[in-house]
């Protein structure tokens, strides 16, 4: 039996109210980096520096979604996808990160929202997907406590201009990733390093997440408000006590550090002692201002990580055992293909009593495509999606809270430090011509959603 053509999966198994969608991010698809008054973001600056991105790729043009949005919206409709998650580019709305507002940026997103609604597609806006205005970074970016106010003002602008039509909002995308990679490891924009930069950014982003959500609630009382977290199933490399403790610390860092304060549980300092250094930056009433009762939490899960103890790694005393070293099947990103990770993550996050609703807001895989006679074959991606949907179905059948699934991503795009080398799309993009071709995975998803 060909699983791609004859999968036992059926959309109705997930229930009539289950949400189906596809996700994107502004910097990864829009291009038009300085068009119509847009200011520079930290990623515009970072990608302009030699050696930061694989093959020195940049996103000056990316997928040209800025000019091709109608084509892509037509493709979303063709694929029967009812929900489209996209992000707003902060420097396109506010070029310097603060007032004044760029009307051309407002007009652009109004056109996207109106086109989606006219096409019968529900817009889901992510307010921050990593493209901080560069002008604000010159003032310290997320390490500056004023970032909470800057972000709140930006959220208020978006709510004012788009809140009459957009009901579904995500405040901040994957805070653990952009703070860790951008402010501790320095491998993502803005390229900062060090524990103090990381901890300050962590705390201010968490404050901004709650504050931004409150701004939305006040401006659009009936809005469906969520925020998204990257999460990974963690396992110890052995049952040795040191490896088990190391895995617990990594789990705390990757899966607990940002969501627990949002749920009113505070930072998990007991299980990750380095977080006690956060106390240097926590002011009076901060802990009371960290929580917000979100309507939903978006979880973004792609793989599992296997962890072993390591005295050589500061602060956390642990290191990841790569998929290559474990001789397991992996994606072009080097991520292990392990569908049960999604089930385990859902089980873990269902233990939090404060989460009203869970939606998988990103899941997908980077695999090499085969382009033949105008068709794009990507059977590994189709299998990946099917296998992960089976894990969601297993979770639902056990009564776990999961009410939606968004594929990452609509089109191949600029994959951050990987440039254009990693393709995640349901739709193939020829980056020389911008020609779109629906892949086999996209055709399968279309049939599944019919």
C-alpha positions in Angstrom: 0.0 0.0 0.0 1.3 3.5 -0.9 0.9 5.4 2.3 1.0 8.7 0.5 -2.0 7.8 -1.6 -3.8 5.5 0.9 -3.2 6.9 4.3 -5.9 5.8 6.8 -6.0 9.4 8.1 -9.2 11.3 7.5 -9.8 15.0 8.4 -13.1 14.0 10.1 -11.2 11.9 12.7 -10.0 15.1 14.3 -13.4 16.7 14.7 -15.4 19.4 13.0 -13.8 22.2 15.1 -10.2 21.1 14.6 -8.2 24.0 13.0 -6.1 23.4 9.9 -3.6 25.9 8.7 -0.2 26.8 7.3 2.4 29.2 8.8 4.9 31.8 7.5 7.0 34.6 8.8 7.5 38.1 7.3 11.2 38.2 7.1 11.4 34.8 5.6 9.0 35.4 2.7 8.4 39.1 2.1 11.6 40.5 0.6 11.2 44.2 -0.4 13.6 44.9 2.4 13.5 48.7 2.0 10.3 49.2 -0.1 7.8 51.9 0.7 9.4 53.3 3.7 10.3 50.1 5.5 13.1 50.4 8.1 15.9 48.0 8.6 15.5 45.1 11.0 18.2 43.3 12.9 18.0 40.5 10.4 18.5 42.9 7.5 21.7 44.0 9.1 22.8 40.5 10.3 22.3 39.0 6.8 24.3 41.8 5.2 27.5 40.7 7.1 29.8 38.2 5.5 29.9 34.7 7.0 26.8 35.0 9.1 24.5 33.0 6.8 25.3 29.8 4.9 26.5 30.7 1.4 26.1 34.4 2.4 22.4 34.2 1.4 20.2 37.1 2.3 16.5 38.0 2.3 16.5 41.1 0.2 14.1 39.4 -2.2 13.3 36.1 -0.4 10.0 34.8 -1.9 8.9 38.2 -2.9 5.7 37.8 -1.0 5.5 41.6 -0.8 4.6 41.7 -4.5 3.3 38.1 -4.9 1.0 37.9 -1.9 -2.1 37.5 -4.2 -0.6 34.6 -6.0 0.2 32.9 -2.7 -3.2 33.6 -1.3 -4.7 32.0 -4.4 -2.5 29.0 -3.8 -3.7 28.7 -0.2 -7.3 28.7 -1.4 -6.4 26.1 -4.1 -4.9 23.9 -1.4 -8.2 24.1 0.7 -6.3 25.5 3.7 -8.7 27.5 5.8 -6.3 29.3 8.1 -3.2 31.3 7.3 -0.6 32.3 9.9 1.7 35.2 8.9 3.6 37.8 10.8 3.7 41.6 10.7 7.1 43.2 10.1 7.5 45.7 12.9 9.9 47.9 10.9 7.5 47.9 8.0 4.8 49.4 10.3 7.1 51.6 12.4 10.5 52.0 10.6 12.4 53.2 13.7 10.4 50.9 16.0 8.5 53.8 17.5 6.1 56.4 16.2 5.5 57.7 13.6 3.6 54.9 11.8 4.4 54.1 8.1 1.0 54.3 6.3 2.4 52.3 3.4 3.1 49.4 5.7 -0.4 49.6 7.2 -1.9 49.6 3.7 0.2 46.6 2.7 -1.1 44.4 5.5 -4.6 45.7 5.0 -4.5 44.4 1.5 -3.3 40.9 2.7 -6.0 40.8 5.4 -8.8 41.9 3.0 -7.6 39.4 0.3 -7.6 36.5 2.8 -11.1 37.3 4.0 -12.4 37.7 0.5 -10.9 34.3 -0.3 -12.6 32.7 2.7 -9.3 32.2 4.6 -9.0 33.2 8.2 -5.9 35.4 9.0 -3.8 34.6 12.1 -1.3 37.3 12.9 2.0 36.8 14.7 3.1 40.2 16.0 6.7 39.4 16.5 8.6 36.8 14.5 12.2 37.9 15.2 12.6 41.1 13.0 13.2 43.7 15.6 13.8 47.2 14.1 17.5 47.9 13.9 17.1 51.4 15.4 15.9 49.8 18.6 18.8 47.3 18.6 21.1 50.3 18.7 19.5 51.1 22.0 20.1 47.6 23.3 17.2 45.8 21.7 15.6 43.2 24.0 18.3 43.8 26.6 16.9 47.2 27.2 14.0 47.3 29.6 12.3 50.0 27.5 11.7 47.2 24.9 8.6 46.3 26.8 7.1 49.8 26.1 8.4 49.8 22.5 6.7 46.5 21.9 3.4 47.5 23.6 3.1 50.6 21.5 3.7 48.6 18.4 1.0 46.1 19.4 -1.4 48.9 20.1 -0.8 50.2 16.5 -1.5 46.8 15.0 -4.6 46.3 17.1 -5.9 49.7 16.1 -5.5 49.2 12.3 -6.2 45.4 12.0 -8.4 44.5 15.0 -11.7 45.2 13.2 -11.1 42.2 10.9 -8.4 40.0 12.6 -9.7 37.9 15.5 -6.7 35.5 15.9 -3.5 36.8 17.3 -0.1 35.4 18.4 2.0 37.7 20.4 5.6 36.5 20.2 7.1 33.6 18.3 9.5 31.1 20.0 11.1 33.4 22.6 13.6 30.7 23.7 15.0 30.5 20.2 15.6 34.1 19.3 16.9 35.0 22.8 19.2 32.0 23.0 20.5 32.1 19.4 20.5 35.9 19.1 21.5 37.1 22.6 23.6 34.2 24.0 25.1 32.1 21.2 25.3 35.0 18.7 24.4 32.7 15.7 21.2 34.6 14.9 20.5 38.3 14.8 21.5 40.5 16.4 24.6 38.4 17.1 25.1 39.2 20.8 26.7 36.7 23.2 26.9 36.2 26.9 24.7 35.2 29.9 23.8 38.7 30.9 22.5 39.7 27.5 20.5 36.4 27.4 19.0 36.8 30.8 18.0 40.4 30.3 16.5 39.6 26.9 14.7 36.6 28.4 13.1 38.6 31.2 12.1 41.6 29.0 10.6 39.4 26.3 8.5 37.6 28.9 7.3 40.9 30.3 6.6 42.0 26.8 4.6 38.9 26.0 2.2 39.5 28.8 2.0 43.2 28.3 1.4 42.9 24.6 -1.4 40.4 25.2 -3.0 42.8 27.7 -2.9 45.6 25.1 -4.6 43.3 22.6 -7.3 42.3 25.2 -8.0 45.9 26.0 -8.2 47.0 22.3 -10.0 43.9 21.0 -12.0 42.3 23.9 -13.3 39.4 21.8 -10.0 38.5 20.2 -8.6 35.0 20.3 -5.2 35.7 21.8 -2.3 33.2 22.0 1.5 33.1 21.9 3.9 30.4 20.6 6.7 28.4 22.2 9.2 26.1 20.6 9.3 22.8 22.4 11.3 19.6 22.1 10.9 16.1 23.6 14.0 15.6 25.7 15.5 12.2 26.6 18.7 11.2 28.5 21.4 9.4 26.5 21.5 6.8 29.2 19.8 5.9 32.5 22.9 7.1 34.3 21.9 9.6 37.0 24.1 12.4 35.6 22.5 12.1 32.2 19.0 12.1 33.6 19.8 15.2 35.6 21.4 16.8 32.5 18.2 16.0 30.5 16.1 17.6 33.2 18.1 20.8 33.0 17.9 21.0 29.2 14.1 20.3 29.4 13.8 23.2 31.9 15.7 25.5 29.6 14.0 24.6 26.3 10.4 23.7 27.5 9.7 25.4 30.8 11.6 28.7 31.1 9.3 30.9 29.1 5.9 29.3 29.6 5.9 28.9 33.3 6.1 32.6 34.2 3.4 33.3 31.7 1.2 30.8 33.5 1.9 32.5 36.8 4.3 29.8 38.1 7.5 32.0 38.0 10.8 31.1 36.5 11.9 27.5 37.2 15.0 28.5 39.1 15.1 25.5 41.3 15.6 23.1 38.4 18.0 25.4 36.5 20.1 27.3 39.0 21.6 29.7 36.5 18.2 31.3 36.2 18.7 32.7 39.7 20.9 35.3 38.0 17.6 36.7 36.6 17.0 38.2 40.1 19.5 40.9 39.1 17.0 42.2 36.5 13.6 41.5 38.2 12.1 44.7 39.6 9.3 45.1 42.1 6.0 43.9 40.7 7.6 42.2 37.7 6.6 38.7 38.8 3.0 39.9 39.1 3.1 41.3 35.6 4.5 38.2 33.9 1.3 36.2 33.6 -1.6 36.4 31.2 -4.6 34.0 30.7 -4.1 33.2 27.0 -7.0 31.8 25.0 -4.6 29.3 23.5 -0.9 28.3 23.5 0.8 27.5 20.2 3.4 24.7 20.4 6.0 24.3 17.7 7.6 20.9 17.7 9.8 19.3 15.1 12.0 16.7 16.8 13.4 15.2 20.0 16.8 15.8 21.5 19.0 13.3 23.3 21.1 14.7 26.1 24.2 13.7 28.0 26.0 15.2 31.0 29.0 17.4 30.1 31.2 19.3 32.6 32.6 21.3 29.7 29.3 23.2 28.9 28.9 26.1 31.3 25.6 27.0 33.1 23.8 23.9 32.0 26.3 21.0 32.3 24.8 19.1 29.4 25.2 18.7 25.6 23.1 17.3 22.8 23.9 14.0 21.1 23.4 14.9 17.5 21.2 12.8 15.2 24.3 12.0 13.1 26.1 10.5 16.1 23.1 8.4 16.9 22.7 7.1 13.3 19.1 7.9 13.0 17.0 9.3 10.2 17.2 13.1 10.0 16.2 16.0 7.9 18.3 18.5 5.9 18.6 20.5 9.1 20.1 17.5 10.9 17.0 17.1 13.1 16.0 13.6 13.9 12.7 12.4 12.4 10.9 11.1 15.5 7.1 11.6 15.3 6.4 10.4 18.8 8.1 13.6 20.0 4.9 15.5 19.2 2.8 13.1 21.3 5.2 13.4 24.2 5.2 17.2 24.0 1.4 17.3 24.0 1.3 15.0 27.0 3.8 17.1 28.8 2.1 20.5 28.2 -1.3 19.0 29.0 -0.1 18.7 32.6 -0.2 22.5 32.9 -3.6 23.4 34.4 -3.4 27.0 33.2 -3.5 26.2 29.4 -7.0 26.6 28.0 -6.3 25.3 24.5 -3.3 23.9 22.6 -2.7 24.4 18.9 0.3 23.0 17.0 1.3 26.2 15.3 4.4 24.8 13.5 5.4 21.4 12.4 7.2 20.4 9.2 10.5 19.2 7.7 13.3 20.3 5.4 14.0 17.6 2.8 15.5 17.8 -0.6 12.9 18.0 -3.4 13.1 16.2 -6.7 11.9 18.4 -9.6 11.0 16.4 -12.7 9.0 17.6 -15.7 7.4 20.5 -13.9 6.5 18.3 -10.9 8.0 18.3 -7.4 8.3 15.0 -5.5 8.9 15.1 -1.8 7.6 11.8 -0.4 9.6 12.2 2.8 7.8 15.4 3.7 4.4 13.8 3.1 5.3 10.9 5.3 6.6 13.3 8.0 3.3 15.2 8.0 1.2 12.0 8.0 3.2 10.4 10.8 2.9 13.5 13.0 -0.8 13.8 12.4 -1.1 10.2 13.6 0.6 11.3 16.8 -1.9 14.1 17.2 -4.8 11.8 16.6 -3.4 9.4 19.2 -3.2 12.3 21.7 -6.8 13.4 20.9 -8.1 9.8 21.3 -6.5 9.8 24.8 -8.4 13.0 25.6 -5.4 15.3 25.5 -6.0 19.0 24.7 -4.9 19.7 21.1 -7.2 21.6 18.8 -5.3 22.6 15.7 -2.4 21.9 13.3 -0.5 24.4 11.2 2.2 23.1 8.7 5.5 24.9 8.5 5.5 26.2 5.8 3.5 27.4 2.9 6.4 28.0 0.6 10.1 27.3 0.6 11.7 30.4 2.2 14.7 32.0 3.8 15.5 29.7 6.6 17.4 32.0 8.9 21.1 31.0 9.3 20.6 28.2 6.8 19.7 30.6 4.0 17.8 29.0 1.1 19.5 25.6 1.6 16.7 24.1 3.7 13.3 23.8 2.0 10.3 23.4 4.3 7.5 24.4 1.9 4.4 22.6 0.7 5.0 24.8 -2.4 8.4 24.8 -4.2 9.9 28.2 -5.0 12.5 28.6 -7.8 14.4 31.5 -6.2 15.8 32.6 -9.6 12.4 33.1 -11.2 10.0 33.1 -8.2 8.0 30.4 -9.9 5.7 28.4 -7.5 5.0 24.7 -7.9 2.8 22.8 -5.5 4.7 19.8 -4.2 3.3 16.3 -3.8 3.1 17.0 -0.1 0.9 20.0 -0.8 -1.3 18.0 -3.1 -1.7 15.3 -0.4 -2.6 18.0 2.1 -5.1 19.5 -0.3 -6.8 16.1 -0.8 -6.7 15.5 3.0 -8.5 18.8 3.6 -11.1 18.3 0.9 
